Amino acid sequence: MTNNACLRIALCAALMAPGGAAPSHAEGHVIKIDGSSTVFPVTEAVAEEFQKNNKGAQVTVGISGTGGGFKKFCRGETDIQDASRPITKKEMDACWESGTQYIELPVAYDALTVVVSPKNSMDSMTVAQLKKMWEPAAQGNITKWSQVNPSWPSQELKLYGAGSDSGTFDYFTEAIVGKSKSSRGDYTASEDDNVLVQGVANDANAIGYFGFAYYAENKDKLKAIKIDGGKGPVAPSKESVENGAYQPLARPIFIYVSKKSMKRPEVKQFVEFYLRNAADLVKEVKYVPLPPSAYQAALERFQKGRTGTAFGGKNVVGLTIQEVLSRRLAS
């Protein structure tokens, strides 16, 4: 996945939106997807492969952030929602009011990655240190690295992170600060992870966080910080996610499919293609695939049209994919 590819698909999504330049006769057959910029690289890769194998198929993929995407999804404006965290109670209520039923499908693991510039000497941090940087009380008070740890440089601390419409913002604040959306506000925020990549890469005093794929695509520009969740510093990697060592920042990521849209043959075909090919394409874009049994369970859930969420409107940090798939679904 390249930045050019991101821009190409995002531009495509913009053109295909209502009022855009797409041919009107094809509108009914367009599969519309929006939501998380974290899940975007996976869905983009699937969409490209699907369109290669299905001539005439049209799939648009936007990046409004998980929260922004759910607003469109619950209004019935999109067929599929990319989500880097589970649907919230407020979003469940919005979907209920509009009559939008959804099927929740985990598609990959992500290692939410904390990064600095290679010019930064930092190598590892504890969850407590990250909390001291990012909690609401830090706003206007924690402005230098040395205020977090006296042994760190007395240099200005510049923070880059996900915007408030991002599921990554919700997950990070839940995992690090202890409460979803609880964060200082004086940082550079964006739902576009490429903006955050460039901001951190170009500043030796900056620190930021985003999905692992954006770090993996920019390893020459960024350094990943090892996270100490209480059992020693652990780097984000396929192995540390699979064995459960990378806590609390390992997480499943999802797509949500509208049950109404599922009745359209092209949407059903696309989602089945997604789940059958996700393992290979997830690896291609540098995320961690789920076990084969998890993709099979997700495919069966989809084909049976089992609606609802395993989370009841509240994110839970640290669940295994087996626990996610075995939980009772609630609408």
Summary of the structure (lengths in Angstrom):
residues: 331
radius of gyration: 19.4
end to end distance: 34.4
largest distance: 63.8
contacts: 1149
relative contact order: 0.18
helix: 42%
strand: 20%
